[in-house]
Amino acid sequence: MNNEAISGQVHIDRNLITGDSPLAANNLGIVVADELLKQVK
């Protein structure tokens, strides 16, 4: 599998949160923080 469409997107599938490339690092951090806060509430 080769990722040809690098866009920085973040994907959530049940308990797995992942980004499509290093460009997704900032967005990934934001999404993970939001999801963790949802779990705490």
mmCIF entry with sequence, helices, sheets and N, C-alpha, C, O atoms, coordinates in Angstrom:
data_MODEL
# 
_entry.id   MODEL 
# 
_entity.id                         1 
_entity.type                       polymer 
_entity.pdbx_number_of_molecules   1 
# 
_entity_poly.entity_id                      1 
_entity_poly.type                           'polypeptide(L)' 
_entity_poly.nstd_linkage                   no 
_entity_poly.nstd_monomer                   no 
_entity_poly.pdbx_seq_one_letter_code       MNNEAISGQVHIDRNLITGDSPLAANNLGIVVADELLKQVK 
_entity_poly.pdbx_seq_one_letter_code_can   MNNEAISGQVHIDRNLITGDSPLAANNLGIVVADELLKQVK 
_entity_poly.pdbx_strand_id                 A 
# 
loop_
_entity_poly_seq.entity_id 
_entity_poly_seq.num 
_entity_poly_seq.mon_id 
_entity_poly_seq.hetero 
1 1  MET n 
1 2  ASN n 
1 3  ASN n 
1 4  GLU n 
1 5  ALA n 
1 6  ILE n 
1 7  SER n 
1 8  GLY n 
1 9  GLN n 
1 10 VAL n 
1 11 HIS n 
1 12 ILE n 
1 13 ASP n 
1 14 ARG n 
1 15 ASN n 
1 16 LEU n 
1 17 ILE n 
1 18 THR n 
1 19 GLY n 
1 20 ASP n 
1 21 SER n 
1 22 PRO n 
1 23 LEU n 
1 24 ALA n 
1 25 ALA n 
1 26 ASN n 
1 27 ASN n 
1 28 LEU n 
1 29 GLY n 
1 30 ILE n 
1 31 VAL n 
1 32 VAL n 
1 33 ALA n 
1 34 ASP n 
1 35 GLU n 
1 36 LEU n 
1 37 LEU n 
1 38 LYS n 
1 39 GLN n 
1 40 VAL n 
1 41 LYS n 
# 
_struct_asym.id          A 
_struct_asym.entity_id   1 
# 
loop_
_struct_conf.conf_type_id 
_struct_conf.id 
_struct_conf.pdbx_PDB_helix_id 
_struct_conf.beg_label_comp_id 
_struct_conf.beg_label_asym_id 
_struct_conf.beg_label_seq_id 
_struct_conf.pdbx_beg_PDB_ins_code 
_struct_conf.end_label_comp_id 
_struct_conf.end_label_asym_id 
_struct_conf.end_label_seq_id 
_struct_conf.pdbx_end_PDB_ins_code 
_struct_conf.beg_auth_comp_id 
_struct_conf.beg_auth_asym_id 
_struct_conf.beg_auth_seq_id 
_struct_conf.end_auth_comp_id 
_struct_conf.end_auth_asym_id 
_struct_conf.end_auth_seq_id 
_struct_conf.pdbx_PDB_helix_class 
_struct_conf.details 
_struct_conf.pdbx_PDB_helix_length 
HELX_P HELX_P1 AA1 PRO A 22 ? ALA A 24 ? PRO A 22 ALA A 24 5 ? 3  
HELX_P HELX_P2 AA2 ALA A 25 ? VAL A 40 ? ALA A 25 VAL A 40 1 ? 16 
# 
_struct_conf_type.id          HELX_P 
_struct_conf_type.criteria    ? 
_struct_conf_type.reference   ? 
# 
_struct_sheet.id               AA1 
_struct_sheet.type             ? 
_struct_sheet.number_strands   2 
_struct_sheet.details          ? 
# 
_struct_sheet_order.sheet_id     AA1 
_struct_sheet_order.range_id_1   1 
_struct_sheet_order.range_id_2   2 
_struct_sheet_order.offset       ? 
_struct_sheet_order.sense        anti-parallel 
# 
loop_
_struct_sheet_range.sheet_id 
_struct_sheet_range.id 
_struct_sheet_range.beg_label_comp_id 
_struct_sheet_range.beg_label_asym_id 
_struct_sheet_range.beg_label_seq_id 
_struct_sheet_range.pdbx_beg_PDB_ins_code 
_struct_sheet_range.end_label_comp_id 
_struct_sheet_range.end_label_asym_id 
_struct_sheet_range.end_label_seq_id 
_struct_sheet_range.pdbx_end_PDB_ins_code 
_struct_sheet_range.beg_auth_comp_id 
_struct_sheet_range.beg_auth_asym_id 
_struct_sheet_range.beg_auth_seq_id 
_struct_sheet_range.end_auth_comp_id 
_struct_sheet_range.end_auth_asym_id 
_struct_sheet_range.end_auth_seq_id 
AA1 1 VAL A 10 ? ASP A 13 ? VAL A 10 ASP A 13 
AA1 2 LEU A 16 ? GLY A 19 ? LEU A 16 GLY A 19 
# 
loop_
_atom_site.group_PDB 
_atom_site.id 
_atom_site.type_symbol 
_atom_site.label_atom_id 
_atom_site.label_alt_id 
_atom_site.label_comp_id 
_atom_site.label_asym_id 
_atom_site.label_entity_id 
_atom_site.label_seq_id 
_atom_site.pdbx_PDB_ins_code 
_atom_site.Cartn_x 
_atom_site.Cartn_y 
_atom_site.Cartn_z 
_atom_site.occupancy 
_atom_site.B_iso_or_equiv 
_atom_site.pdbx_formal_charge 
_atom_site.auth_seq_id 
_atom_site.auth_comp_id 
_atom_site.auth_asym_id 
_atom_site.auth_atom_id 
_atom_site.pdbx_PDB_model_num 
ATOM 1   N N  . MET A 1 1  ? 0.848   -1.165 0.000  1.00 0.00 ? 1  MET A N  1 
ATOM 2   C CA . MET A 1 1  ? 0.000   0.000  0.000  1.00 0.00 ? 1  MET A CA 1 
ATOM 3   C C  . MET A 1 1  ? 0.897   1.232  0.000  1.00 0.00 ? 1  MET A C  1 
ATOM 4   O O  . MET A 1 1  ? 1.832   1.331  0.794  1.00 0.00 ? 1  MET A O  1 
ATOM 5   N N  . ASN A 1 2  ? 0.611   2.145  -0.873 1.00 0.00 ? 2  ASN A N  1 
ATOM 6   C CA . ASN A 1 2  ? 1.396   3.364  -0.984 1.00 0.00 ? 2  ASN A CA 1 
ATOM 7   C C  . ASN A 1 2  ? 0.458   4.561  -0.904 1.00 0.00 ? 2  ASN A C  1 
ATOM 8   O O  . ASN A 1 2  ? -0.496  4.663  -1.675 1.00 0.00 ? 2  ASN A O  1 
ATOM 9   N N  . ASN A 1 3  ? 0.731   5.457  0.024  1.00 0.00 ? 3  ASN A N  1 
ATOM 10  C CA . ASN A 1 3  ? -0.106  6.638  0.204  1.00 0.00 ? 3  ASN A CA 1 
ATOM 11  C C  . ASN A 1 3  ? 0.331   7.713  -0.785 1.00 0.00 ? 3  ASN A C  1 
ATOM 12  O O  . ASN A 1 3  ? 1.362   8.359  -0.599 1.00 0.00 ? 3  ASN A O  1 
ATOM 13  N N  . GLU A 1 4  ? -0.457  7.897  -1.830 1.00 0.00 ? 4  GLU A N  1 
ATOM 14  C CA . GLU A 1 4  ? -0.125  8.885  -2.859 1.00 0.00 ? 4  GLU A CA 1 
ATOM 15  C C  . GLU A 1 4  ? -0.797  10.233 -2.617 1.00 0.00 ? 4  GLU A C  1 
ATOM 16  O O  . GLU A 1 4  ? -0.399  11.238 -3.206 1.00 0.00 ? 4  GLU A O  1 
ATOM 17  N N  . ALA A 1 5  ? -1.811  10.263 -1.757 1.00 0.00 ? 5  ALA A N  1 
ATOM 18  C CA . ALA A 1 5  ? -2.593  11.483 -1.529 1.00 0.00 ? 5  ALA A CA 1 
ATOM 19  C C  . ALA A 1 5  ? -2.305  12.041 -0.135 1.00 0.00 ? 5  ALA A C  1 
ATOM 20  O O  . ALA A 1 5  ? -3.159  11.973 0.749  1.00 0.00 ? 5  ALA A O  1 
ATOM 21  N N  . ILE A 1 6  ? -1.132  12.579 0.057  1.00 0.00 ? 6  ILE A N  1 
ATOM 22  C CA . ILE A 1 6  ? -0.748  13.133 1.352  1.00 0.00 ? 6  ILE A CA 1 
ATOM 23  C C  . ILE A 1 6  ? -1.396  14.504 1.499  1.00 0.00 ? 6  ILE A C  1 
ATOM 24  O O  . ILE A 1 6  ? -1.130  15.425 0.726  1.00 0.00 ? 6  ILE A O  1 
ATOM 25  N N  . SER A 1 7  ? -2.265  14.616 2.526  1.00 0.00 ? 7  SER A N  1 
ATOM 26  C CA . SER A 1 7  ? -2.987  15.877 2.693  1.00 0.00 ? 7  SER A CA 1 
ATOM 27  C C  . SER A 1 7  ? -3.005  16.367 4.136  1.00 0.00 ? 7  SER A C  1 
ATOM 28  O O  . SER A 1 7  ? -3.471  17.475 4.402  1.00 0.00 ? 7  SER A O  1 
ATOM 29  N N  . GLY A 1 8  ? -2.506  15.562 5.070  1.00 0.00 ? 8  GLY A N  1 
ATOM 30  C CA . GLY A 1 8  ? -2.537  15.958 6.471  1.00 0.00 ? 8  GLY A CA 1 
ATOM 31  C C  . GLY A 1 8  ? -3.832  15.602 7.172  1.00 0.00 ? 8  GLY A C  1 
ATOM 32  O O  . GLY A 1 8  ? -4.107  16.107 8.261  1.00 0.00 ? 8  GLY A O  1 
ATOM 33  N N  . GLN A 1 9  ? -4.629  14.742 6.564  1.00 0.00 ? 9  GLN A N  1 
ATOM 34  C CA . GLN A 1 9  ? -5.902  14.353 7.156  1.00 0.00 ? 9  GLN A CA 1 
ATOM 35  C C  . GLN A 1 9  ? -5.696  13.448 8.359  1.00 0.00 ? 9  GLN A C  1 
ATOM 36  O O  . GLN A 1 9  ? -4.720  12.703 8.444  1.00 0.00 ? 9  GLN A O  1 
ATOM 37  N N  . VAL A 1 10 ? -6.654  13.533 9.298  1.00 0.00 ? 10 VAL A N  1 
ATOM 38  C CA . VAL A 1 10 ? -6.676  12.683 10.480 1.00 0.00 ? 10 VAL A CA 1 
ATOM 39  C C  . VAL A 1 10 ? -7.923  11.814 10.389 1.00 0.00 ? 10 VAL A C  1 
ATOM 40  O O  . VAL A 1 10 ? -8.999  12.293 10.032 1.00 0.00 ? 10 VAL A O  1 
ATOM 41  N N  . HIS A 1 11 ? -7.772  10.529 10.715 1.00 0.00 ? 11 HIS A N  1 
ATOM 42  C CA . HIS A 1 11 ? -8.871  9.576  10.617 1.00 0.00 ? 11 HIS A CA 1 
ATOM 43  C C  . HIS A 1 11 ? -9.130  8.960  11.986 1.00 0.00 ? 11 HIS A C  1 
ATOM 44  O O  . HIS A 1 11 ? -8.194  8.618  12.710 1.00 0.00 ? 11 HIS A O  1 
ATOM 45  N N  . ILE A 1 12 ? -10.411 8.820  12.336 1.00 0.00 ? 12 ILE A N  1 
ATOM 46  C CA . ILE A 1 12 ? -10.803 8.183  13.592 1.00 0.00 ? 12 ILE A CA 1 
ATOM 47  C C  . ILE A 1 12 ? -11.628 6.950  13.247 1.00 0.00 ? 12 ILE A C  1 
ATOM 48  O O  . ILE A 1 12 ? -12.627 7.047  12.534 1.00 0.00 ? 12 ILE A O  1 
ATOM 49  N N  . ASP A 1 13 ? -11.212 5.791  13.753 1.00 0.00 ? 13 ASP A N  1 
ATOM 50  C CA . ASP A 1 13 ? -11.947 4.540  13.579 1.00 0.00 ? 13 ASP A CA 1 
ATOM 51  C C  . ASP A 1 13 ? -12.007 3.850  14.930 1.00 0.00 ? 13 ASP A C  1 
ATOM 52  O O  . ASP A 1 13 ? -11.028 3.251  15.374 1.00 0.00 ? 13 ASP A O  1 
ATOM 53  N N  . ARG A 1 14 ? -13.153 3.935  15.578 1.00 0.00 ? 14 ARG A N  1 
ATOM 54  C CA . ARG A 1 14 ? -13.372 3.410  16.925 1.00 0.00 ? 14 ARG A CA 1 
ATOM 55  C C  . ARG A 1 14 ? -12.318 3.958  17.880 1.00 0.00 ? 14 ARG A C  1 
ATOM 56  O O  . ARG A 1 14 ? -12.380 5.137  18.227 1.00 0.00 ? 14 ARG A O  1 
ATOM 57  N N  . ASN A 1 15 ? -11.361 3.161  18.315 1.00 0.00 ? 15 ASN A N  1 
ATOM 58  C CA . ASN A 1 15 ? -10.341 3.604  19.272 1.00 0.00 ? 15 ASN A CA 1 
ATOM 59  C C  . ASN A 1 15 ? -9.005  3.931  18.612 1.00 0.00 ? 15 ASN A C  1 
ATOM 60  O O  . ASN A 1 15 ? -8.031  4.222  19.307 1.00 0.00 ? 15 ASN A O  1 
ATOM 61  N N  . LEU A 1 16 ? -8.944  3.888  17.299 1.00 0.00 ? 16 LEU A N  1 
ATOM 62  C CA . LEU A 1 16 ? -7.709  4.180  16.568 1.00 0.00 ? 16 LEU A CA 1 
ATOM 63  C C  . LEU A 1 16 ? -7.804  5.566  15.939 1.00 0.00 ? 16 LEU A C  1 
ATOM 64  O O  . LEU A 1 16 ? -8.736  5.857  15.190 1.00 0.00 ? 16 LEU A O  1 
ATOM 65  N N  . ILE A 1 17 ? -6.842  6.404  16.247 1.00 0.00 ? 17 ILE A N  1 
ATOM 66  C CA . ILE A 1 17 ? -6.761  7.735  15.641 1.00 0.00 ? 17 ILE A CA 1 
ATOM 67  C C  . ILE A 1 17 ? -5.412  7.812  14.946 1.00 0.00 ? 17 ILE A C  1 
ATOM 68  O O  . ILE A 1 17 ? -4.375  7.598  15.573 1.00 0.00 ? 17 ILE A O  1 
ATOM 69  N N  . THR A 1 18 ? -5.421  8.115  13.664 1.00 0.00 ? 18 THR A N  1 
ATOM 70  C CA . THR A 1 18 ? -4.182  8.118  12.900 1.00 0.00 ? 18 THR A CA 1 
ATOM 71  C C  . THR A 1 18 ? -4.185  9.250  11.873 1.00 0.00 ? 18 THR A C  1 
ATOM 72  O O  . THR A 1 18 ? -5.240  9.757  11.492 1.00 0.00 ? 18 THR A O  1 
ATOM 73  N N  . GLY A 1 19 ? -3.004  9.631  11.438 1.00 0.00 ? 19 GLY A N  1 
ATOM 74  C CA . GLY A 1 19 ? -2.863  10.652 10.409 1.00 0.00 ? 19 GLY A CA 1 
ATOM 75  C C  . GLY A 1 19 ? -2.263  10.049 9.156  1.00 0.00 ? 19 GLY A C  1 
ATOM 76  O O  . GLY A 1 19 ? -1.597  9.015  9.212  1.00 0.00 ? 19 GLY A O  1 
ATOM 77  N N  . ASP A 1 20 ? -2.501  10.696 8.025  1.00 0.00 ? 20 ASP A N  1 
ATOM 78  C CA . ASP A 1 20 ? -2.051  10.124 6.759  1.00 0.00 ? 20 ASP A CA 1 
ATOM 79  C C  . ASP A 1 20 ? -0.588  10.426 6.430  1.00 0.00 ? 20 ASP A C  1 
ATOM 80  O O  . ASP A 1 20 ? -0.036  9.854  5.489  1.00 0.00 ? 20 ASP A O  1 
ATOM 81  N N  . SER A 1 21 ? 0.041   11.317 7.194  1.00 0.00 ? 21 SER A N  1 
ATOM 82  C CA . SER A 1 21 ? 1.425   11.675 6.904  1.00 0.00 ? 21 SER A CA 1 
ATOM 83  C C  . SER A 1 21 ? 1.973   12.527 8.047  1.00 0.00 ? 21 SER A C  1 
ATOM 84  O O  . SER A 1 21 ? 1.222   12.890 8.952  1.00 0.00 ? 21 SER A O  1 
ATOM 85  N N  . PRO A 1 22 ? 3.258   12.851 8.024  1.00 0.00 ? 22 PRO A N  1 
ATOM 86  C CA . PRO A 1 22 ? 3.791   13.768 9.034  1.00 0.00 ? 22 PRO A CA 1 
ATOM 87  C C  . PRO A 1 22 ? 3.104   15.139 9.009  1.00 0.00 ? 22 PRO A C  1 
ATOM 88  O O  . PRO A 1 22 ? 3.129   15.858 10.008 1.00 0.00 ? 22 PRO A O  1 
ATOM 89  N N  . LEU A 1 23 ? 2.497   15.501 7.892  1.00 0.00 ? 23 LEU A N  1 
ATOM 90  C CA . LEU A 1 23 ? 1.764   16.768 7.812  1.00 0.00 ? 23 LEU A CA 1 
ATOM 91  C C  . LEU A 1 23 ? 0.555   16.786 8.751  1.00 0.00 ? 23 LEU A C  1 
ATOM 92  O O  . LEU A 1 23 ? 0.038   17.856 9.069  1.00 0.00 ? 23 LEU A O  1 
ATOM 93  N N  . ALA A 1 24 ? 0.108   15.624 9.190  1.00 0.00 ? 24 ALA A N  1 
ATOM 94  C CA . ALA A 1 24 ? -1.070  15.521 10.049 1.00 0.00 ? 24 ALA A CA 1 
ATOM 95  C C  . ALA A 1 24 ? -0.727  15.675 11.528 1.00 0.00 ? 24 ALA A C  1 
ATOM 96  O O  . ALA A 1 24 ? -1.626  15.608 12.366 1.00 0.00 ? 24 ALA A O  1 
ATOM 97  N N  . ALA A 1 25 ? 0.520   15.875 11.871 1.00 0.00 ? 25 ALA A N  1 
ATOM 98  C CA . ALA A 1 25 ? 0.941   15.873 13.278 1.00 0.00 ? 25 ALA A CA 1 
ATOM 99  C C  . ALA A 1 25 ? 0.181   16.888 14.128 1.00 0.00 ? 25 ALA A C  1 
ATOM 100 O O  . ALA A 1 25 ? -0.298  16.536 15.206 1.00 0.00 ? 25 ALA A O  1 
ATOM 101 N N  . ASN A 1 26 ? 0.058   18.120 13.681 1.00 0.00 ? 26 ASN A N  1 
ATOM 102 C CA . ASN A 1 26 ? -0.630  19.138 14.473 1.00 0.00 ? 26 ASN A CA 1 
ATOM 103 C C  . ASN A 1 26 ? -2.115  18.806 14.599 1.00 0.00 ? 26 ASN A C  1 
ATOM 104 O O  . ASN A 1 26 ? -2.669  18.849 15.698 1.00 0.00 ? 26 ASN A O  1 
ATOM 105 N N  . ASN A 1 27 ? -2.757  18.476 13.485 1.00 0.00 ? 27 ASN A N  1 
ATOM 106 C CA . ASN A 1 27 ? -4.174  18.112 13.520 1.00 0.00 ? 27 ASN A CA 1 
ATOM 107 C C  . ASN A 1 27 ? -4.404  16.868 14.367 1.00 0.00 ? 27 ASN A C  1 
ATOM 108 O O  . ASN A 1 27 ? -5.414  16.766 15.064 1.00 0.00 ? 27 ASN A O  1 
ATOM 109 N N  . LEU A 1 28 ? -3.486  15.938 14.311 1.00 0.00 ? 28 LEU A N  1 
ATOM 110 C CA . LEU A 1 28 ? -3.600  14.719 15.110 1.00 0.00 ? 28 LEU A CA 1 
ATOM 111 C C  . LEU A 1 28 ? -3.580  15.056 16.596 1.00 0.00 ? 28 LEU A C  1 
ATOM 112 O O  . LEU A 1 28 ? -4.380  14.518 17.362 1.00 0.00 ? 28 LEU A O  1 
ATOM 113 N N  . GLY A 1 29 ? -2.690  15.924 17.006 1.00 0.00 ? 29 GLY A N  1 
ATOM 114 C CA . GLY A 1 29 ? -2.634  16.337 18.406 1.00 0.00 ? 29 GLY A CA 1 
ATOM 115 C C  . GLY A 1 29 ? -3.915  17.000 18.863 1.00 0.00 ? 29 GLY A C  1 
ATOM 116 O O  . GLY A 1 29 ? -4.376  16.756 19.978 1.00 0.00 ? 29 GLY A O  1 
ATOM 117 N N  . ILE A 1 30 ? -4.496  17.833 18.021 1.00 0.00 ? 30 ILE A N  1 
ATOM 118 C CA . ILE A 1 30 ? -5.751  18.514 18.359 1.00 0.00 ? 30 ILE A CA 1 
ATOM 119 C C  . ILE A 1 30 ? -6.888  17.506 18.497 1.00 0.00 ? 30 ILE A C  1 
ATOM 120 O O  . ILE A 1 30 ? -7.657  17.561 19.456 1.00 0.00 ? 30 ILE A O  1 
ATOM 121 N N  . VAL A 1 31 ? -6.993  16.591 17.545 1.00 0.00 ? 31 VAL A N  1 
ATOM 122 C CA . VAL A 1 31 ? -8.068  15.597 17.573 1.00 0.00 ? 31 VAL A CA 1 
ATOM 123 C C  . VAL A 1 31 ? -7.916  14.667 18.771 1.00 0.00 ? 31 VAL A C  1 
ATOM 124 O O  . VAL A 1 31 ? -8.901  14.362 19.443 1.00 0.00 ? 31 VAL A O  1 
ATOM 125 N N  . VAL A 1 32 ? -6.703  14.217 19.044 1.00 0.00 ? 32 VAL A N  1 
ATOM 126 C CA . VAL A 1 32 ? -6.471  13.320 20.178 1.00 0.00 ? 32 VAL A CA 1 
ATOM 127 C C  . VAL A 1 32 ? -6.816  14.012 21.490 1.00 0.00 ? 32 VAL A C  1 
ATOM 128 O O  . VAL A 1 32 ? -7.443  13.403 22.357 1.00 0.00 ? 32 VAL A O  1 
ATOM 129 N N  . ALA A 1 33 ? -6.422  15.262 21.654 1.00 0.00 ? 33 ALA A N  1 
ATOM 130 C CA . ALA A 1 33 ? -6.749  15.997 22.876 1.00 0.00 ? 33 ALA A CA 1 
ATOM 131 C C  . ALA A 1 33 ? -8.257  16.113 23.051 1.00 0.00 ? 33 ALA A C  1 
ATOM 132 O O  . ALA A 1 33 ? -8.767  15.916 24.154 1.00 0.00 ? 33 ALA A O  1 
ATOM 133 N N  . ASP A 1 34 ? -8.975  16.430 21.982 1.00 0.00 ? 34 ASP A N  1 
ATOM 134 C CA . ASP A 1 34 ? -10.438 16.524 22.052 1.00 0.00 ? 34 ASP A CA 1 
ATOM 135 C C  . ASP A 1 34 ? -11.069 15.188 22.425 1.00 0.00 ? 34 ASP A C  1 
ATOM 136 O O  . ASP A 1 34 ? -11.981 15.138 23.250 1.00 0.00 ? 34 ASP A O  1 
ATOM 137 N N  . GLU A 1 35 ? -10.586 14.109 21.820 1.00 0.00 ? 35 GLU A N  1 
ATOM 138 C CA . GLU A 1 35 ? -11.142 12.785 22.108 1.00 0.00 ? 35 GLU A CA 1 
ATOM 139 C C  . GLU A 1 35 ? -10.851 12.362 23.549 1.00 0.00 ? 35 GLU A C  1 
ATOM 140 O O  . GLU A 1 35 ? -11.707 11.760 24.199 1.00 0.00 ? 35 GLU A O  1 
ATOM 141 N N  . LEU A 1 36 ? -9.661  12.668 24.053 1.00 0.00 ? 36 LEU A N  1 
ATOM 142 C CA . LEU A 1 36 ? -9.341  12.344 25.448 1.00 0.00 ? 36 LEU A CA 1 
ATOM 143 C C  . LEU A 1 36 ? -10.231 13.119 26.407 1.00 0.00 ? 36 LEU A C  1 
ATOM 144 O O  . LEU A 1 36 ? -10.682 12.570 27.413 1.00 0.00 ? 36 LEU A O  1 
ATOM 145 N N  . LEU A 1 37 ? -10.486 14.373 26.113 1.00 0.00 ? 37 LEU A N  1 
ATOM 146 C CA . LEU A 1 37 ? -11.365 15.171 26.966 1.00 0.00 ? 37 LEU A CA 1 
ATOM 147 C C  . LEU A 1 37 ? -12.790 14.626 26.956 1.00 0.00 ? 37 LEU A C  1 
ATOM 148 O O  . LEU A 1 37 ? -13.473 14.674 27.978 1.00 0.00 ? 37 LEU A O  1 
ATOM 149 N N  . LYS A 1 38 ? -13.245 14.113 25.821 1.00 0.00 ? 38 LYS A N  1 
ATOM 150 C CA . LYS A 1 38 ? -14.577 13.495 25.757 1.00 0.00 ? 38 LYS A CA 1 
ATOM 151 C C  . LYS A 1 38 ? -14.652 12.271 26.664 1.00 0.00 ? 38 LYS A C  1 
ATOM 152 O O  . LYS A 1 38 ? -15.681 12.022 27.291 1.00 0.00 ? 38 LYS A O  1 
ATOM 153 N N  . GLN A 1 39 ? -13.559 11.505 26.733 1.00 0.00 ? 39 GLN A N  1 
ATOM 154 C CA . GLN A 1 39 ? -13.528 10.297 27.560 1.00 0.00 ? 39 GLN A CA 1 
ATOM 155 C C  . GLN A 1 39 ? -13.546 10.626 29.042 1.00 0.00 ? 39 GLN A C  1 
ATOM 156 O O  . GLN A 1 39 ? -14.092 9.863  29.838 1.00 0.00 ? 39 GLN A O  1 
ATOM 157 N N  . VAL A 1 40 ? -12.959 11.748 29.422 1.00 0.00 ? 40 VAL A N  1 
ATOM 158 C CA . VAL A 1 40 ? -12.865 12.139 30.831 1.00 0.00 ? 40 VAL A CA 1 
ATOM 159 C C  . VAL A 1 40 ? -14.205 12.656 31.341 1.00 0.00 ? 40 VAL A C  1 
ATOM 160 O O  . VAL A 1 40 ? -14.549 12.442 32.504 1.00 0.00 ? 40 VAL A O  1 
ATOM 161 N N  . LYS A 1 41 ? -14.959 13.327 30.489 1.00 0.00 ? 41 LYS A N  1 
ATOM 162 C CA . LYS A 1 41 ? -16.241 13.919 30.903 1.00 0.00 ? 41 LYS A CA 1 
ATOM 163 C C  . LYS A 1 41 ? -17.314 12.908 31.138 1.00 0.00 ? 41 LYS A C  1 
ATOM 164 O O  . LYS A 1 41 ? -18.437 13.269 31.489 1.00 0.00 ? 41 LYS A O  1 
# 
